[in-house]
Each structure stands twice: as structure tokens, then as C-alpha cells.
């Protein structure tokens, strides 16, 4: 799966890393339609729907 983010060891300067280790697990649990959103606005809308379904 090309969209999975792998956990790994991080250097001390975490500001250079886009995802923290805590975010990796959450990102990998998102539905594919959220991750494959063509724009940021679409991503946000689909993320809201996906998170709303969890409640």
C-alpha cells in the first residue's frame, strides 16, 4: 500500500519530520477516499465525514 506511513526512529530535531510517531497510526487508519482527496478542502470535508462516523 503506497499510502501507508512507516514508523521509524526519529532524530532529536522532530521539527524536520512531517509526521510524528503518534500520527502514523492515525494516518494509516484513515479510509482511502480521505487520503486520496485531490485538494485540501476535499480532504477536510472527507475527514470530517470519516471522523463523524466514528462517534
mmCIF file as Biopython writes it, N, C-alpha, C and O atoms, coordinates in Angstrom:
data_model
#
loop_
_atom_site.group_PDB
_atom_site.id
_atom_site.type_symbol
_atom_site.label_atom_id
_atom_site.label_alt_id
_atom_site.label_comp_id
_atom_site.label_asym_id
_atom_site.label_entity_id
_atom_site.label_seq_id
_atom_site.pdbx_PDB_ins_code
_atom_site.Cartn_x
_atom_site.Cartn_y
_atom_site.Cartn_z
_atom_site.occupancy
_atom_site.B_iso_or_equiv
_atom_site.auth_seq_id
_atom_site.auth_asym_id
_atom_site.pdbx_PDB_model_num
ATOM 1   N N  . UNK A ? 1  ? 0.853   -1.184 0.000  1.0 0.0 1  A 1 
ATOM 2   C CA . UNK A ? 1  ? 0.000   0.000  0.000  1.0 0.0 1  A 1 
ATOM 3   C C  . UNK A ? 1  ? 0.890   1.237  0.000  1.0 0.0 1  A 1 
ATOM 4   O O  . UNK A ? 1  ? 1.629   1.466  0.958  1.0 0.0 1  A 1 
ATOM 5   N N  . UNK A ? 2  ? 0.831   2.014  -1.033 1.0 0.0 2  A 1 
ATOM 6   C CA . UNK A ? 2  ? 1.711   3.154  -1.198 1.0 0.0 2  A 1 
ATOM 7   C C  . UNK A ? 2  ? 1.397   4.333  -0.302 1.0 0.0 2  A 1 
ATOM 8   O O  . UNK A ? 2  ? 2.208   5.253  -0.196 1.0 0.0 2  A 1 
ATOM 9   N N  . UNK A ? 3  ? 0.239   4.332  0.349  1.0 0.0 3  A 1 
ATOM 10  C CA . UNK A ? 3  ? -0.137  5.468  1.175  1.0 0.0 3  A 1 
ATOM 11  C C  . UNK A ? 3  ? 0.177   5.253  2.644  1.0 0.0 3  A 1 
ATOM 12  O O  . UNK A ? 3  ? -0.018  6.162  3.452  1.0 0.0 3  A 1 
ATOM 13  N N  . UNK A ? 4  ? 0.658   4.069  3.010  1.0 0.0 4  A 1 
ATOM 14  C CA . UNK A ? 4  ? 0.982   3.802  4.403  1.0 0.0 4  A 1 
ATOM 15  C C  . UNK A ? 4  ? 2.248   4.547  4.780  1.0 0.0 4  A 1 
ATOM 16  O O  . UNK A ? 4  ? 3.187   4.635  3.988  1.0 0.0 4  A 1 
ATOM 17  N N  . UNK A ? 5  ? 2.270   5.079  5.982  1.0 0.0 5  A 1 
ATOM 18  C CA . UNK A ? 5  ? 3.450   5.742  6.505  1.0 0.0 5  A 1 
ATOM 19  C C  . UNK A ? 5  ? 4.084   4.780  7.486  1.0 0.0 5  A 1 
ATOM 20  O O  . UNK A ? 5  ? 3.396   4.212  8.334  1.0 0.0 5  A 1 
ATOM 21  N N  . UNK A ? 6  ? 5.365   4.595  7.381  1.0 0.0 6  A 1 
ATOM 22  C CA . UNK A ? 6  ? 6.047   3.640  8.244  1.0 0.0 6  A 1 
ATOM 23  C C  . UNK A ? 6  ? 6.623   4.342  9.459  1.0 0.0 6  A 1 
ATOM 24  O O  . UNK A ? 6  ? 7.144   5.454  9.376  1.0 0.0 6  A 1 
ATOM 25  N N  . UNK A ? 7  ? 6.514   3.651  10.603 1.0 0.0 7  A 1 
ATOM 26  C CA . UNK A ? 7  ? 7.114   4.166  11.815 1.0 0.0 7  A 1 
ATOM 27  C C  . UNK A ? 7  ? 8.608   3.918  11.754 1.0 0.0 7  A 1 
ATOM 28  O O  . UNK A ? 7  ? 9.065   2.956  11.136 1.0 0.0 7  A 1 
ATOM 29  N N  . UNK A ? 8  ? 9.342   4.765  12.378 1.0 0.0 8  A 1 
ATOM 30  C CA . UNK A ? 8  ? 10.779  4.581  12.420 1.0 0.0 8  A 1 
ATOM 31  C C  . UNK A ? 8  ? 11.373  5.409  13.529 1.0 0.0 8  A 1 
ATOM 32  O O  . UNK A ? 8  ? 10.669  6.100  14.264 1.0 0.0 8  A 1 
ATOM 33  N N  . UNK A ? 9  ? 12.655  5.328  13.633 1.0 0.0 9  A 1 
ATOM 34  C CA . UNK A ? 9  ? 13.339  6.120  14.645 1.0 0.0 9  A 1 
ATOM 35  C C  . UNK A ? 9  ? 13.517  7.537  14.117 1.0 0.0 9  A 1 
ATOM 36  O O  . UNK A ? 9  ? 13.798  7.751  12.938 1.0 0.0 9  A 1 
ATOM 37  N N  . UNK A ? 10 ? 13.353  8.468  14.992 1.0 0.0 10 A 1 
ATOM 38  C CA . UNK A ? 10 ? 13.466  9.862  14.604 1.0 0.0 10 A 1 
ATOM 39  C C  . UNK A ? 10 ? 14.658  10.498 15.302 1.0 0.0 10 A 1 
ATOM 40  O O  . UNK A ? 10 ? 15.031  10.117 16.411 1.0 0.0 10 A 1 
ATOM 41  N N  . UNK A ? 11 ? 15.233  11.458 14.634 1.0 0.0 11 A 1 
ATOM 42  C CA . UNK A ? 11 ? 16.334  12.200 15.231 1.0 0.0 11 A 1 
ATOM 43  C C  . UNK A ? 11 ? 15.776  13.158 16.275 1.0 0.0 11 A 1 
ATOM 44  O O  . UNK A ? 11 ? 14.562  13.304 16.418 1.0 0.0 11 A 1 
ATOM 45  N N  . UNK A ? 12 ? 16.655  13.790 16.982 1.0 0.0 12 A 1 
ATOM 46  C CA . UNK A ? 12 ? 16.223  14.689 18.044 1.0 0.0 12 A 1 
ATOM 47  C C  . UNK A ? 12 ? 15.465  15.899 17.518 1.0 0.0 12 A 1 
ATOM 48  O O  . UNK A ? 12 ? 14.597  16.428 18.212 1.0 0.0 12 A 1 
ATOM 49  N N  . UNK A ? 13 ? 15.772  16.341 16.319 1.0 0.0 13 A 1 
ATOM 50  C CA . UNK A ? 13 ? 15.099  17.513 15.760 1.0 0.0 13 A 1 
ATOM 51  C C  . UNK A ? 13 ? 13.798  17.082 15.085 1.0 0.0 13 A 1 
ATOM 52  O O  . UNK A ? 13 ? 13.762  16.889 13.870 1.0 0.0 13 A 1 
ATOM 53  N N  . UNK A ? 14 ? 12.742  16.931 15.863 1.0 0.0 14 A 1 
ATOM 54  C CA . UNK A ? 14 ? 11.468  16.422 15.354 1.0 0.0 14 A 1 
ATOM 55  C C  . UNK A ? 14 ? 10.778  17.441 14.457 1.0 0.0 14 A 1 
ATOM 56  O O  . UNK A ? 14 ? 9.875   17.080 13.701 1.0 0.0 14 A 1 
ATOM 57  N N  . UNK A ? 15 ? 11.180  18.700 14.523 1.0 0.0 15 A 1 
ATOM 58  C CA . UNK A ? 15 ? 10.562  19.722 13.676 1.0 0.0 15 A 1 
ATOM 59  C C  . UNK A ? 15 ? 10.802  19.458 12.199 1.0 0.0 15 A 1 
ATOM 60  O O  . UNK A ? 15 ? 10.050  19.945 11.355 1.0 0.0 15 A 1 
ATOM 61  N N  . UNK A ? 16 ? 11.830  18.702 11.878 1.0 0.0 16 A 1 
ATOM 62  C CA . UNK A ? 16 ? 12.126  18.395 10.483 1.0 0.0 16 A 1 
ATOM 63  C C  . UNK A ? 16 ? 11.258  17.256 9.956  1.0 0.0 16 A 1 
ATOM 64  O O  . UNK A ? 16 ? 11.223  17.013 8.750  1.0 0.0 16 A 1 
ATOM 65  N N  . UNK A ? 17 ? 10.570  16.568 10.837 1.0 0.0 17 A 1 
ATOM 66  C CA . UNK A ? 17 ? 9.730   15.436 10.435 1.0 0.0 17 A 1 
ATOM 67  C C  . UNK A ? 17 ? 8.297   15.900 10.254 1.0 0.0 17 A 1 
ATOM 68  O O  . UNK A ? 17 ? 7.778   16.655 11.076 1.0 0.0 17 A 1 
ATOM 69  N N  . UNK A ? 18 ? 7.651   15.453 9.179  1.0 0.0 18 A 1 
ATOM 70  C CA . UNK A ? 18 ? 6.287   15.869 8.900  1.0 0.0 18 A 1 
ATOM 71  C C  . UNK A ? 18 ? 5.305   15.162 9.822  1.0 0.0 18 A 1 
ATOM 72  O O  . UNK A ? 18 ? 4.402   15.791 10.375 1.0 0.0 18 A 1 
ATOM 73  N N  . UNK A ? 19 ? 5.479   13.866 9.986  1.0 0.0 19 A 1 
ATOM 74  C CA . UNK A ? 19 ? 4.602   13.089 10.855 1.0 0.0 19 A 1 
ATOM 75  C C  . UNK A ? 19 ? 5.361   12.650 12.093 1.0 0.0 19 A 1 
ATOM 76  O O  . UNK A ? 19 ? 6.504   12.203 12.005 1.0 0.0 19 A 1 
ATOM 77  N N  . UNK A ? 20 ? 4.725   12.778 13.237 1.0 0.0 20 A 1 
ATOM 78  C CA . UNK A ? 20 ? 5.298   12.210 14.446 1.0 0.0 20 A 1 
ATOM 79  C C  . UNK A ? 20 ? 4.876   10.756 14.525 1.0 0.0 20 A 1 
ATOM 80  O O  . UNK A ? 20 ? 3.996   10.319 13.783 1.0 0.0 20 A 1 
ATOM 81  N N  . UNK A ? 21 ? 5.492   10.014 15.410 1.0 0.0 21 A 1 
ATOM 82  C CA . UNK A ? 21 ? 5.171   8.593  15.534 1.0 0.0 21 A 1 
ATOM 83  C C  . UNK A ? 21 ? 3.718   8.397  15.961 1.0 0.0 21 A 1 
ATOM 84  O O  . UNK A ? 21 ? 3.101   7.396  15.598 1.0 0.0 21 A 1 
ATOM 85  N N  . UNK A ? 22 ? 3.163   9.338  16.725 1.0 0.0 22 A 1 
ATOM 86  C CA . UNK A ? 22 ? 1.773   9.214  17.157 1.0 0.0 22 A 1 
ATOM 87  C C  . UNK A ? 22 ? 0.808   9.393  15.995 1.0 0.0 22 A 1 
ATOM 88  O O  . UNK A ? 22 ? -0.262  8.784  15.976 1.0 0.0 22 A 1 
ATOM 89  N N  . UNK A ? 23 ? 1.180   10.228 15.023 1.0 0.0 23 A 1 
ATOM 90  C CA . UNK A ? 23 ? 0.310   10.486 13.876 1.0 0.0 23 A 1 
ATOM 91  C C  . UNK A ? 23 ? 0.292   9.340  12.877 1.0 0.0 23 A 1 
ATOM 92  O O  . UNK A ? 23 ? -0.691  9.159  12.159 1.0 0.0 23 A 1 
ATOM 93  N N  . UNK A ? 24 ? 1.365   8.568  12.825 1.0 0.0 24 A 1 
ATOM 94  C CA . UNK A ? 24 ? 1.476   7.496  11.836 1.0 0.0 24 A 1 
ATOM 95  C C  . UNK A ? 24 ? 0.322   6.515  11.978 1.0 0.0 24 A 1 
ATOM 96  O O  . UNK A ? 24 ? -0.288  6.134  10.979 1.0 0.0 24 A 1 
ATOM 97  N N  . UNK A ? 25 ? 0.017   6.103  13.193 1.0 0.0 25 A 1 
ATOM 98  C CA . UNK A ? 25 ? -1.056  5.125  13.415 1.0 0.0 25 A 1 
ATOM 99  C C  . UNK A ? 25 ? -2.411  5.686  12.998 1.0 0.0 25 A 1 
ATOM 100 O O  . UNK A ? 25 ? -3.221  4.975  12.403 1.0 0.0 25 A 1 
ATOM 101 N N  . UNK A ? 26 ? -2.658  6.943  13.304 1.0 0.0 26 A 1 
ATOM 102 C CA . UNK A ? 26 ? -3.934  7.555  12.932 1.0 0.0 26 A 1 
ATOM 103 C C  . UNK A ? 26 ? -4.053  7.714  11.419 1.0 0.0 26 A 1 
ATOM 104 O O  . UNK A ? 26 ? -5.120  7.482  10.852 1.0 0.0 26 A 1 
ATOM 105 N N  . UNK A ? 27 ? -2.970  8.104  10.771 1.0 0.0 27 A 1 
ATOM 106 C CA . UNK A ? 27 ? -2.979  8.293  9.315  1.0 0.0 27 A 1 
ATOM 107 C C  . UNK A ? 27 ? -3.285  6.978  8.620  1.0 0.0 27 A 1 
ATOM 108 O O  . UNK A ? 27 ? -4.070  6.947  7.672  1.0 0.0 27 A 1 
ATOM 109 N N  . UNK A ? 28 ? -2.675  5.888  9.077  1.0 0.0 28 A 1 
ATOM 110 C CA . UNK A ? 28 ? -2.859  4.592  8.431  1.0 0.0 28 A 1 
ATOM 111 C C  . UNK A ? 28 ? -4.263  4.032  8.638  1.0 0.0 28 A 1 
ATOM 112 O O  . UNK A ? 28 ? -4.675  3.129  7.911  1.0 0.0 28 A 1 
ATOM 113 N N  . UNK A ? 29 ? -4.993  4.543  9.601  1.0 0.0 29 A 1 
ATOM 114 C CA . UNK A ? 29 ? -6.364  4.078  9.851  1.0 0.0 29 A 1 
ATOM 115 C C  . UNK A ? 29 ? -7.410  4.843  9.043  1.0 0.0 29 A 1 
ATOM 116 O O  . UNK A ? 29 ? -8.579  4.456  9.027  1.0 0.0 29 A 1 
ATOM 117 N N  . UNK A ? 30 ? -7.012  5.907  8.383  1.0 0.0 30 A 1 
ATOM 118 C CA . UNK A ? 30 ? -7.968  6.697  7.602  1.0 0.0 30 A 1 
ATOM 119 C C  . UNK A ? 30 ? -8.431  5.923  6.375  1.0 0.0 30 A 1 
ATOM 120 O O  . UNK A ? 30 ? -7.653  5.175  5.781  1.0 0.0 30 A 1 
ATOM 121 N N  . UNK A ? 31 ? -9.696  6.098  5.992  1.0 0.0 31 A 1 
ATOM 122 C CA . UNK A ? 31 ? -10.183 5.458  4.765  1.0 0.0 31 A 1 
ATOM 123 C C  . UNK A ? 31 ? -9.441  5.993  3.538  1.0 0.0 31 A 1 
ATOM 124 O O  . UNK A ? 31 ? -8.960  7.126  3.532  1.0 0.0 31 A 1 
ATOM 125 N N  . UNK A ? 32 ? -9.360  5.172  2.522  1.0 0.0 32 A 1 
ATOM 126 C CA . UNK A ? 32 ? -8.623  5.519  1.304  1.0 0.0 32 A 1 
ATOM 127 C C  . UNK A ? 32 ? -9.188  6.770  0.635  1.0 0.0 32 A 1 
ATOM 128 O O  . UNK A ? 32 ? -8.428  7.580  0.103  1.0 0.0 32 A 1 
ATOM 129 N N  . UNK A ? 33 ? -10.516 6.938  0.654  1.0 0.0 33 A 1 
ATOM 130 C CA . UNK A ? 33 ? -11.097 8.100  -0.021 1.0 0.0 33 A 1 
ATOM 131 C C  . UNK A ? 33 ? -10.689 9.410  0.652  1.0 0.0 33 A 1 
ATOM 132 O O  . UNK A ? 33 ? -10.675 10.457 0.005  1.0 0.0 33 A 1 
ATOM 133 N N  . UNK A ? 34 ? -10.357 9.363  1.934  1.0 0.0 34 A 1 
ATOM 134 C CA . UNK A ? 34 ? -9.872  10.566 2.621  1.0 0.0 34 A 1 
ATOM 135 C C  . UNK A ? 34 ? -8.449  10.881 2.165  1.0 0.0 34 A 1 
ATOM 136 O O  . UNK A ? 34 ? -8.133  12.027 1.846  1.0 0.0 34 A 1 
ATOM 137 N N  . UNK A ? 35 ? -7.612  9.880  2.138  1.0 0.0 35 A 1 
ATOM 138 C CA . UNK A ? 35 ? -6.202  10.069 1.797  1.0 0.0 35 A 1 
ATOM 139 C C  . UNK A ? 35 ? -6.025  10.478 0.341  1.0 0.0 35 A 1 
ATOM 140 O O  . UNK A ? 35 ? -5.130  11.260 0.020  1.0 0.0 35 A 1 
ATOM 141 N N  . UNK A ? 36 ? -6.868  9.958  -0.537 1.0 0.0 36 A 1 
ATOM 142 C CA . UNK A ? 36 ? -6.729  10.231 -1.965 1.0 0.0 36 A 1 
ATOM 143 C C  . UNK A ? 36 ? -7.455  11.500 -2.412 1.0 0.0 36 A 1 
ATOM 144 O O  . UNK A ? 36 ? -7.654  11.704 -3.609 1.0 0.0 36 A 1 
ATOM 145 N N  . UNK A ? 37 ? -7.847  12.340 -1.483 1.0 0.0 37 A 1 
ATOM 146 C CA . UNK A ? 37 ? -8.549  13.576 -1.830 1.0 0.0 37 A 1 
ATOM 147 C C  . UNK A ? 37 ? -7.666  14.455 -2.712 1.0 0.0 37 A 1 
ATOM 148 O O  . UNK A ? 37 ? -6.477  14.611 -2.437 1.0 0.0 37 A 1 
ATOM 149 N N  . UNK A ? 38 ? -8.240  15.029 -3.771 1.0 0.0 38 A 1 
ATOM 150 C CA . UNK A ? 38 ? -7.433  15.810 -4.712 1.0 0.0 38 A 1 
ATOM 151 C C  . UNK A ? 38 ? -7.028  17.197 -4.205 1.0 0.0 38 A 1 
ATOM 152 O O  . UNK A ? 38 ? -6.088  17.795 -4.729 1.0 0.0 38 A 1 
ATOM 153 N N  . UNK A ? 39 ? -7.728  17.712 -3.194 1.0 0.0 39 A 1 
ATOM 154 C CA . UNK A ? 39 ? -7.389  19.046 -2.691 1.0 0.0 39 A 1 
ATOM 155 C C  . UNK A ? 39 ? -7.525  19.066 -1.175 1.0 0.0 39 A 1 
ATOM 156 O O  . UNK A ? 39 ? -8.091  18.152 -0.575 1.0 0.0 39 A 1 
ATOM 157 N N  . UNK A ? 40 ? -7.004  20.111 -0.574 1.0 0.0 40 A 1 
ATOM 158 C CA . UNK A ? 40 ? -7.065  20.242 0.876  1.0 0.0 40 A 1 
ATOM 159 C C  . UNK A ? 40 ? -8.502  20.406 1.357  1.0 0.0 40 A 1 
ATOM 160 O O  . UNK A ? 40 ? -8.877  19.844 2.386  1.0 0.0 40 A 1 
ATOM 161 N N  . UNK A ? 41 ? -9.307  21.168 0.626  1.0 0.0 41 A 1 
ATOM 162 C CA . UNK A ? 41 ? -10.708 21.351 1.011  1.0 0.0 41 A 1 
ATOM 163 C C  . UNK A ? 41 ? -11.470 20.033 0.966  1.0 0.0 41 A 1 
ATOM 164 O O  . UNK A ? 41 ? -12.271 19.743 1.855  1.0 0.0 41 A 1 
ATOM 165 N N  . UNK A ? 42 ? -11.221 19.242 -0.062 1.0 0.0 42 A 1 
ATOM 166 C CA . UNK A ? 42 ? -11.867 17.934 -0.173 1.0 0.0 42 A 1 
ATOM 167 C C  . UNK A ? 42 ? -11.389 17.017 0.941  1.0 0.0 42 A 1 
ATOM 168 O O  . UNK A ? 42 ? -12.181 16.276 1.522  1.0 0.0 42 A 1 
ATOM 169 N N  . UNK A ? 43 ? -10.092 17.066 1.241  1.0 0.0 43 A 1 
ATOM 170 C CA . UNK A ? 43 ? -9.535  16.261 2.333  1.0 0.0 43 A 1 
ATOM 171 C C  . UNK A ? 43 ? -10.221 16.596 3.649  1.0 0.0 43 A 1 
ATOM 172 O O  . UNK A ? 43 ? -10.610 15.698 4.396  1.0 0.0 43 A 1 
ATOM 173 N N  . UNK A ? 44 ? -10.370 17.887 3.934  1.0 0.0 44 A 1 
ATOM 174 C CA . UNK A ? 44 ? -11.001 18.309 5.183  1.0 0.0 44 A 1 
ATOM 175 C C  . UNK A ? 44 ? -12.452 17.851 5.259  1.0 0.0 44 A 1 
ATOM 176 O O  . UNK A ? 44 ? -12.904 17.383 6.304  1.0 0.0 44 A 1 
ATOM 177 N N  . UNK A ? 45 ? -13.179 17.984 4.161  1.0 0.0 45 A 1 
ATOM 178 C CA . UNK A ? 45 ? -14.588 17.579 4.146  1.0 0.0 45 A 1 
ATOM 179 C C  . UNK A ? 45 ? -14.714 16.075 4.359  1.0 0.0 45 A 1 
ATOM 180 O O  . UNK A ? 45 ? -15.553 15.624 5.140  1.0 0.0 45 A 1 
ATOM 181 N N  . UNK A ? 46 ? -13.887 15.302 3.670  1.0 0.0 46 A 1 
ATOM 182 C CA . UNK A ? 46 ? -13.945 13.840 3.811  1.0 0.0 46 A 1 
ATOM 183 C C  . UNK A ? 46 ? -13.472 13.399 5.189  1.0 0.0 46 A 1 
ATOM 184 O O  . UNK A ? 46 ? -13.983 12.424 5.740  1.0 0.0 46 A 1 
ATOM 185 N N  . UNK A ? 47 ? -12.501 14.111 5.746  1.0 0.0 47 A 1 
ATOM 186 C CA . UNK A ? 47 ? -12.026 13.786 7.091  1.0 0.0 47 A 1 
ATOM 187 C C  . UNK A ? 47 ? -13.122 14.039 8.119  1.0 0.0 47 A 1 
ATOM 188 O O  . UNK A ? 47 ? -13.299 13.246 9.044  1.0 0.0 47 A 1 
ATOM 189 N N  . UNK A ? 48 ? -13.858 15.136 7.966  1.0 0.0 48 A 1 
ATOM 190 C CA . UNK A ? 48 ? -14.973 15.426 8.872  1.0 0.0 48 A 1 
ATOM 191 C C  . UNK A ? 48 ? -16.017 14.322 8.827  1.0 0.0 48 A 1 
ATOM 192 O O  . UNK A ? 48 ? -16.543 13.923 9.866  1.0 0.0 48 A 1 
ATOM 193 N N  . UNK A ? 49 ? -16.320 13.824 7.633  1.0 0.0 49 A 1 
ATOM 194 C CA . UNK A ? 49 ? -17.298 12.740 7.493  1.0 0.0 49 A 1 
ATOM 195 C C  . UNK A ? 49 ? -16.770 11.466 8.138  1.0 0.0 49 A 1 
ATOM 196 O O  . UNK A ? 49 ? -17.500 10.780 8.852  1.0 0.0 49 A 1 
ATOM 197 N N  . UNK A ? 50 ? -15.502 11.148 7.890  1.0 0.0 50 A 1 
ATOM 198 C CA . UNK A ? 50 ? -14.909 9.927  8.445  1.0 0.0 50 A 1 
ATOM 199 C C  . UNK A ? 50 ? -14.874 9.982  9.965  1.0 0.0 50 A 1 
ATOM 200 O O  . UNK A ? 50 ? -15.177 8.988  10.625 1.0 0.0 50 A 1 
ATOM 201 N N  . UNK A ? 51 ? -14.511 11.122 10.525 1.0 0.0 51 A 1 
ATOM 202 C CA . UNK A ? 51 ? -14.474 11.250 11.982 1.0 0.0 51 A 1 
ATOM 203 C C  . UNK A ? 51 ? -15.876 11.282 12.570 1.0 0.0 51 A 1 
ATOM 204 O O  . UNK A ? 51 ? -16.086 10.807 13.686 1.0 0.0 51 A 1 
ATOM 205 N N  . UNK A ? 52 ? -16.833 11.832 11.842 1.0 0.0 52 A 1 
ATOM 206 C CA . UNK A ? 52 ? -18.221 11.839 12.303 1.0 0.0 52 A 1 
ATOM 207 C C  . UNK A ? 52 ? -18.809 10.443 12.377 1.0 0.0 52 A 1 
ATOM 208 O O  . UNK A ? 52 ? -19.671 10.169 13.212 1.0 0.0 52 A 1 
ATOM 209 N N  . UNK A ? 53 ? -18.343 9.560  11.503 1.0 0.0 53 A 1 
ATOM 210 C CA . UNK A ? 53 ? -18.821 8.178  11.521 1.0 0.0 53 A 1 
ATOM 211 C C  . UNK A ? 53 ? -18.281 7.398  12.708 1.0 0.0 53 A 1 
ATOM 212 O O  . UNK A ? 53 ? -18.843 6.363  13.066 1.0 0.0 53 A 1 
ATOM 213 N N  . UNK A ? 54 ? -17.211 7.868  13.324 1.0 0.0 54 A 1 
ATOM 214 C CA . UNK A ? 54 ? -16.631 7.183  14.477 1.0 0.0 54 A 1 
ATOM 215 C C  . UNK A ? 54 ? -17.433 7.424  15.747 1.0 0.0 54 A 1 
ATOM 216 O O  . UNK A ? 54 ? -17.399 6.618  16.678 1.0 0.0 54 A 1 
ATOM 217 N N  . UNK A ? 55 ? -18.148 8.532  15.776 1.0 0.0 55 A 1 
ATOM 218 C CA . UNK A ? 55 ? -18.873 8.898  17.006 1.0 0.0 55 A 1 
ATOM 219 C C  . UNK A ? 55 ? -20.189 8.173  17.093 1.0 0.0 55 A 1 
ATOM 220 O O  . UNK A ? 55 ? -20.932 8.355  18.057 1.0 0.0 55 A 1 
#
